[in-house]
């Protein structure tokens, strides 16, 4: 017998008088993201070239899953209990956390269920579902219908602009001095100019102003070239949460993915997955790293070590070729494959994503600023779940009926001015989670 379609299910529910209560939960977040403010050492990328300002931010629609890293215990060929203790979160190395009282977790799937007596919504002396507040579920069983999220990103009106280095305008100043306009402008004078030092003479001030004007007009864009990339993705397989009620070891036995996007979200030049913490070896390209010629994928790079005082990054394992001394995987530091380099801002804007292991809902690059004629970027993310739930817990992911799918979506925002100017970005997040129960 074929399963009921959506309209048939709605008809049956209406006749039975079930699932008539609608719960609507609002999500609201506002804030500012700033370049080079990663929110602490643990969120600072280790394989990115940070010579120029880089904006890097992350947010999770519900919660942060846990994963493996570059420790030796996670890279050996034996699956043991140590593989599932002190698991790191996937947010390590992905920059500042956007929104939410719990950092980057928006907790969009937290929908409380009313108690039969008492509870946070009070005693219910009427059995009718219509007397249950719309911010609560009427019964543990029901449906997670949808999540609609809107994101708006805008440039602030007061972004600081980095002034040119003295060496950048020295030739212009020397040219002006040679024409008899002014002479003797030094690096110290230039520094005092930006400090509004009143001791500078008028000719020196005018000479610096003139040189800066020539320098600005020589820039092809005249203003910083603000460029951004937004990626919304999740693991193809269900993921694991080591704490709270969202998951248990039963999830591991049922099959979950412990992949870490910190090592394998992007695809590097040589075809190996890469991320802000290191890279992952390839089964097909790195057969020389295993004596049997059939190596398992390994993580190489940095990992966050909470056993240090204070907590800090430690070196992971280094893949060694068959001809190298210490063939195998030894302690050390290797952040990227042979022949590649640290990822620059330009790399991060254009390099492909690892779509073999991750579902990518959105990967968009956009430009903001007067030169681009655009002041903001807006996007909407619609998740039509329509999945059955059966839990009295506020966290809907504690329901066994949701264990076979992955609801832990992650968003990464990358930004650059393509120069030394800092990058600031205002964000507004508006979301609505819809459930039915009763």
C-alpha positions as CSV (number, residue, x, y, z in Angstrom):
1,X,0.0,0.0,0.0
2,X,1.4,3.4,-1.0
3,X,2.0,5.9,1.9
4,X,-0.4,8.8,2.4
5,X,0.4,12.0,0.6
6,X,0.5,15.4,2.4
7,X,-3.1,16.3,1.7
8,X,-4.4,12.9,2.9
9,X,-2.4,13.2,6.1
10,X,-3.9,16.7,6.7
11,X,-7.4,15.3,6.1
12,X,-6.9,12.4,8.5
13,X,-5.6,14.8,11.1
14,X,-8.6,17.1,10.7
15,X,-11.1,14.3,11.0
16,X,-9.3,12.9,14.1
17,X,-9.0,16.3,15.6
18,X,-5.2,15.9,15.9
19,X,-2.3,18.2,15.2
20,X,-4.5,21.3,15.2
21,X,-2.2,23.4,17.4
22,X,0.4,25.5,15.6
23,X,3.6,26.6,17.4
24,X,5.6,29.5,16.1
25,X,9.0,30.4,17.5
26,X,10.8,33.6,16.5
27,X,14.5,33.9,16.1
28,X,16.0,37.4,16.2
29,X,19.7,38.4,16.1
30,X,21.6,41.6,15.3
31,X,25.2,42.6,15.5
32,X,28.4,43.6,13.8
33,X,31.2,41.3,12.4
34,X,34.7,42.8,12.2
35,X,37.8,41.6,10.4
36,X,40.6,40.0,12.5
37,X,38.3,39.7,15.5
38,X,38.0,35.9,15.6
39,X,36.6,35.6,19.1
40,X,39.6,34.0,20.7
41,X,42.6,31.8,19.8
42,X,40.4,28.7,19.5
43,X,38.5,30.2,16.5
44,X,41.5,31.7,14.7
45,X,42.3,29.9,11.4
46,X,45.7,28.3,11.2
47,X,46.1,27.8,7.5
48,X,44.9,31.2,6.2
49,X,47.3,34.0,5.3
50,X,46.3,36.7,7.8
51,X,48.7,39.4,6.5
52,X,45.8,41.6,5.4
53,X,42.5,42.0,7.4
54,X,40.2,39.0,7.0
55,X,36.5,38.8,8.1
56,X,35.6,35.2,9.1
57,X,32.4,34.4,10.9
58,X,30.2,31.4,11.6
59,X,26.7,30.5,12.8
60,X,24.7,27.3,13.3
61,X,21.0,27.2,12.8
62,X,20.6,25.0,15.8
63,X,23.7,23.6,17.5
64,X,27.4,22.7,16.9
65,X,28.1,19.0,16.2
66,X,31.3,17.3,17.4
67,X,33.9,15.7,15.3
68,X,37.4,14.2,15.0
69,X,40.6,16.2,14.6
70,X,44.3,15.7,13.8
71,X,45.2,13.9,16.9
72,X,46.9,10.5,16.5
73,X,44.1,8.7,18.2
74,X,41.7,9.9,15.5
75,X,44.1,9.0,12.7
76,X,44.9,5.4,13.6
77,X,43.4,2.3,12.0
78,X,41.7,1.1,15.2
79,X,38.2,2.3,16.3
80,X,38.4,2.6,20.1
81,X,36.7,4.4,23.0
82,X,39.3,7.1,22.9
83,X,38.0,8.1,19.5
84,X,34.8,9.3,21.2
85,X,36.1,11.1,24.2
86,X,37.0,14.9,24.4
87,X,35.7,15.4,20.9
88,X,36.2,18.9,19.6
89,X,33.4,21.1,18.1
90,X,33.3,21.8,14.4
91,X,33.5,25.6,15.1
92,X,37.3,25.5,15.9
93,X,39.1,27.7,13.5
94,X,36.1,29.2,11.8
95,X,36.2,32.7,13.1
96,X,33.9,34.8,15.3
97,X,30.6,33.3,16.4
98,X,27.5,35.2,15.1
99,X,24.4,35.6,17.3
100,X,22.8,33.6,20.0
101,X,23.2,33.4,23.7
102,X,25.3,30.3,23.2
103,X,27.7,31.9,20.8
104,X,27.1,30.7,17.2
105,X,24.1,28.5,18.1
106,X,20.8,30.0,17.0
107,X,18.8,27.1,18.6
108,X,16.1,27.3,16.0
109,X,14.8,23.9,16.9
110,X,14.2,24.6,20.5
111,X,10.4,24.5,20.9
112,X,9.1,23.9,24.5
113,X,6.3,21.5,25.1
114,X,3.6,22.4,27.6
115,X,3.2,20.2,30.8
116,X,-0.1,18.5,31.5
117,X,-0.1,20.1,34.9
118,X,2.1,23.0,36.0
119,X,5.1,23.6,33.8
120,X,6.5,26.8,32.5
121,X,3.2,27.7,30.7
122,X,1.1,27.1,33.9
123,X,-1.8,24.8,34.6
124,X,-4.2,24.2,31.7
125,X,-7.8,24.0,33.0
126,X,-9.1,23.6,29.5
127,X,-8.2,20.6,27.3
128,X,-8.6,22.6,24.1
129,X,-5.4,23.1,22.2
130,X,-6.4,26.7,21.4
131,X,-5.7,27.6,25.0
132,X,-2.1,26.6,24.7
133,X,0.2,29.5,23.9
134,X,1.6,29.6,20.4
135,X,5.1,29.5,21.7
136,X,4.6,26.0,23.1
137,X,3.7,22.6,21.7
138,X,0.5,21.1,23.0
139,X,1.7,17.5,23.1
140,X,5.1,15.7,22.8
141,X,4.0,14.1,19.5
142,X,3.5,16.3,16.4
143,X,5.3,17.6,13.3
144,X,8.3,19.8,12.7
145,X,6.9,21.7,9.8
146,X,9.4,24.3,8.7
147,X,12.1,26.8,9.4
148,X,12.2,30.1,7.5
149,X,15.3,32.2,7.9
150,X,16.1,35.6,6.5
151,X,19.6,37.1,6.6
152,X,20.5,40.7,5.8
153,X,24.1,42.0,5.6
154,X,25.0,45.7,5.2
155,X,28.1,47.8,5.3
156,X,28.3,50.2,8.3
157,X,28.6,53.9,7.5
158,X,31.8,54.4,9.5
159,X,34.2,51.6,8.4
160,X,37.7,52.7,9.2
161,X,40.0,52.9,6.2
162,X,43.7,52.1,6.5
163,X,45.9,54.9,5.4
164,X,48.7,54.2,3.0
165,X,52.1,53.3,4.2
166,X,54.7,56.1,4.1
167,X,56.7,54.0,1.6
168,X,53.6,54.0,-0.7
169,X,53.5,57.7,-1.1
170,X,57.2,58.5,-0.6
171,X,57.8,58.7,-4.4
172,X,54.9,61.2,-4.7
173,X,56.3,63.3,-1.9
174,X,59.8,63.1,-3.4
175,X,58.4,64.3,-6.7
176,X,56.7,67.2,-5.0
177,X,59.8,68.1,-3.2
178,X,61.8,68.1,-6.4
179,X,59.5,70.6,-8.0
180,X,60.1,73.0,-5.1
181,X,56.7,72.6,-3.5
182,X,58.0,71.3,-0.2
183,X,61.0,69.5,1.1
184,X,61.9,67.3,4.0
185,X,58.7,65.4,4.7
186,X,59.8,62.4,6.8
187,X,58.1,59.2,8.0
188,X,57.8,60.8,11.5
189,X,56.0,63.8,9.9
190,X,53.6,61.4,8.2
191,X,52.9,59.6,11.4
192,X,52.2,62.9,13.2
193,X,49.9,63.9,10.4
194,X,47.6,60.9,11.1
195,X,47.8,61.8,14.8
196,X,46.6,65.3,14.1
197,X,49.8,66.8,15.6
198,X,49.4,70.6,15.7
199,X,53.2,71.1,15.5
200,X,53.3,70.3,11.8
201,X,53.8,73.2,9.5
202,X,51.2,74.1,7.0
203,X,53.4,73.3,3.9
204,X,54.1,69.8,5.3
205,X,50.4,69.2,5.9
206,X,49.4,70.4,2.4
207,X,52.2,68.3,0.8
208,X,50.9,65.1,2.6
209,X,47.3,65.9,1.6
210,X,48.3,66.4,-2.0
211,X,50.3,63.2,-2.0
212,X,47.3,61.3,-0.5
213,X,45.0,62.7,-3.1
214,X,47.3,61.6,-5.9
215,X,47.6,58.2,-4.4
216,X,43.8,57.8,-4.0
217,X,43.2,58.8,-7.6
218,X,45.8,56.3,-8.8
219,X,43.8,53.4,-7.1
220,X,41.7,51.7,-9.8
221,X,38.7,51.5,-7.6
222,X,39.3,54.7,-5.6
223,X,37.7,52.9,-2.6
224,X,38.3,49.5,-0.9
225,X,37.0,46.6,-2.9
226,X,34.8,44.8,-0.4
227,X,34.2,41.2,-1.4
228,X,32.3,38.5,0.5
229,X,31.4,34.9,0.3
230,X,28.6,33.1,2.1
231,X,28.4,29.3,2.4
232,X,25.5,27.4,3.9
233,X,26.2,23.7,4.3
234,X,25.8,20.6,6.3
235,X,27.3,17.1,6.5
236,X,25.6,14.6,4.1
237,X,25.2,12.2,7.0
238,X,23.7,12.6,10.4
239,X,26.2,14.2,12.8
240,X,27.0,13.7,16.5
241,X,26.5,15.9,19.5
242,X,28.5,14.6,22.4
243,X,26.7,16.6,25.1
244,X,23.1,17.4,26.1
245,X,20.0,15.5,25.1
246,X,20.4,15.8,21.4
247,X,22.3,12.6,20.8
248,X,23.8,9.6,22.5
249,X,26.2,6.8,21.8
250,X,23.3,5.0,20.1
251,X,23.7,7.5,17.3
252,X,27.3,6.4,16.8
253,X,26.1,2.8,16.6
254,X,23.4,3.7,14.1
255,X,26.0,5.5,11.9
256,X,27.0,9.2,12.1
257,X,29.6,11.3,10.4
258,X,32.5,12.7,12.5
259,X,34.1,14.6,9.6
260,X,35.5,18.0,10.5
261,X,35.0,20.8,8.0
262,X,38.0,22.5,9.7
263,X,40.1,20.1,7.6
264,X,38.0,19.3,4.6
265,X,35.4,21.9,3.7
266,X,37.3,23.2,0.6
267,X,39.2,21.4,-2.2
268,X,42.8,22.5,-2.7
269,X,44.9,22.8,-5.8
270,X,46.1,19.2,-5.7
271,X,42.6,17.7,-5.2
272,X,42.9,17.2,-1.4
273,X,40.3,18.6,1.0
274,X,41.5,21.5,3.0
275,X,40.2,23.8,5.8
276,X,41.3,26.4,8.4
277,X,43.0,23.8,10.6
278,X,44.8,21.6,8.0
279,X,44.0,19.1,5.3
280,X,42.8,15.6,4.7
281,X,44.8,13.0,2.9
282,X,43.4,11.4,-0.2
283,X,42.8,7.6,-0.6
284,X,43.5,7.9,-4.3
285,X,46.4,10.4,-4.3
286,X,48.3,9.4,-1.2
287,X,48.8,5.7,-1.5
288,X,52.5,6.1,-0.9
289,X,51.7,7.1,2.7
290,X,50.7,3.6,3.6
291,X,52.8,0.4,3.3
292,X,49.8,-1.6,2.2
293,X,49.0,1.0,-0.5
294,X,45.4,1.4,0.7
295,X,45.5,4.3,3.2
296,X,42.5,5.6,5.1
297,X,41.9,9.3,5.0
298,X,43.9,11.2,7.7
299,X,43.7,14.6,9.2
300,X,46.9,16.6,9.2
301,X,47.4,20.1,10.8
302,X,46.6,21.7,14.1
303,X,44.1,20.7,16.8
304,X,42.9,22.5,19.9
305,X,44.5,21.0,23.0
306,X,42.6,21.6,26.2
307,X,45.3,19.7,28.2
308,X,47.7,22.6,27.9
309,X,47.8,25.6,30.3
310,X,46.4,27.7,28.9
311,X,44.5,25.9,26.1
312,X,46.3,26.2,22.8
313,X,46.8,24.6,19.4
314,X,49.0,21.5,19.2
315,X,50.6,19.9,16.2
316,X,48.8,17.0,14.7
317,X,50.3,14.2,12.7
318,X,52.4,14.5,9.6
319,X,51.9,12.1,6.7
320,X,55.3,10.7,5.6
321,X,56.0,9.2,2.2
322,X,57.3,5.6,1.8
323,X,60.8,6.9,1.2
324,X,60.9,9.3,4.1
325,X,62.5,8.6,7.5
326,X,59.9,7.7,10.0
327,X,57.5,6.4,7.3
328,X,53.9,6.6,8.6
329,X,52.2,9.3,10.6
330,X,54.4,11.0,13.2
331,X,53.9,14.0,15.5
332,X,54.6,17.3,13.9
333,X,53.0,20.0,11.9
334,X,52.0,19.9,8.3
335,X,49.2,22.4,7.4
336,X,48.8,21.8,3.7
337,X,49.8,19.2,1.0
338,X,53.1,19.3,-0.7
339,X,53.2,22.0,-3.4
340,X,50.4,24.1,-1.9
341,X,50.6,27.1,0.4
342,X,48.6,29.1,3.0
343,X,45.2,30.1,1.7
344,X,45.0,33.8,0.7
345,X,41.9,35.9,0.7
346,X,41.6,35.4,-3.0
347,X,41.8,31.6,-2.6
348,X,39.0,31.7,-0.1
349,X,36.7,33.6,-2.4
350,X,37.0,31.2,-5.4
351,X,38.2,27.8,-4.3
352,X,35.7,24.9,-4.8
353,X,33.9,23.2,-1.9
354,X,34.0,19.5,-0.9
355,X,30.6,18.4,-2.3
356,X,31.5,14.8,-1.9
357,X,31.0,15.0,1.9
358,X,28.8,18.1,2.4
359,X,25.5,19.3,1.1
360,X,25.8,22.9,0.0
361,X,22.6,24.9,0.1
362,X,24.1,28.2,-0.7
363,X,27.5,29.3,-2.0
364,X,27.4,32.9,-3.2
365,X,30.0,35.6,-3.7
366,X,28.9,39.2,-3.6
367,X,30.4,42.7,-3.5
368,X,29.3,45.7,-1.4
369,X,30.3,49.4,-1.5
370,X,29.8,52.6,-3.5
371,X,32.0,51.3,-6.4
372,X,29.8,48.3,-6.8
373,X,26.5,50.3,-6.4
374,X,25.3,48.0,-3.7
375,X,24.8,48.7,0.0
376,X,23.4,45.4,1.3
377,X,22.9,41.7,0.6
378,X,19.8,39.7,1.5
379,X,19.0,36.0,1.4
380,X,16.3,33.7,2.5
381,X,16.6,30.0,3.6
382,X,13.5,27.9,3.6
383,X,13.6,24.5,5.2
384,X,10.3,22.5,4.6
385,X,10.9,19.6,7.0
386,X,7.4,18.2,7.6
387,X,8.9,15.5,9.9
388,X,7.3,13.7,12.7
389,X,8.5,14.4,16.3
390,X,7.8,12.7,19.6
391,X,9.6,14.3,22.5
392,X,8.6,16.3,25.6
393,X,12.1,17.9,25.6
394,X,12.5,21.5,24.4
395,X,15.3,20.4,22.0
396,X,13.5,18.7,19.1
397,X,16.6,16.8,18.1
398,X,16.1,14.6,21.1
399,X,13.3,13.0,19.2
400,X,14.3,9.5,17.9
401,X,12.2,10.2,14.8
402,X,14.7,12.8,13.7
403,X,17.8,10.7,14.1
404,X,18.1,9.6,10.5
405,X,18.5,13.1,9.1
406,X,21.0,15.9,9.6
407,X,19.4,19.2,10.8
408,X,22.7,20.8,11.9
409,X,23.2,23.4,9.2
410,X,26.3,25.6,9.4
411,X,26.9,29.0,7.7
412,X,30.3,30.6,7.1
413,X,30.8,34.2,6.0
414,X,34.2,35.3,4.6
415,X,35.1,38.9,3.7
416,X,38.0,41.0,2.5
417,X,38.8,44.5,1.2
418,X,41.4,43.1,-1.1
419,X,43.9,45.3,0.6
420,X,44.9,46.5,4.0
421,X,41.6,48.2,4.9
422,X,39.6,46.5,7.6
423,X,36.2,45.0,6.9
424,X,33.0,45.5,9.0
425,X,29.6,44.0,8.3
426,X,26.3,44.5,10.0
427,X,24.0,41.4,10.2
428,X,20.3,41.0,10.9
429,X,18.8,37.5,11.3
430,X,15.1,36.9,11.4
431,X,13.6,33.4,11.6
432,X,10.4,31.5,12.3
433,X,10.2,27.8,13.3
434,X,6.8,26.2,12.8
435,X,5.5,23.0,14.6
436,X,2.1,21.3,14.8
437,X,0.8,19.3,17.7
438,X,-2.3,18.6,19.8
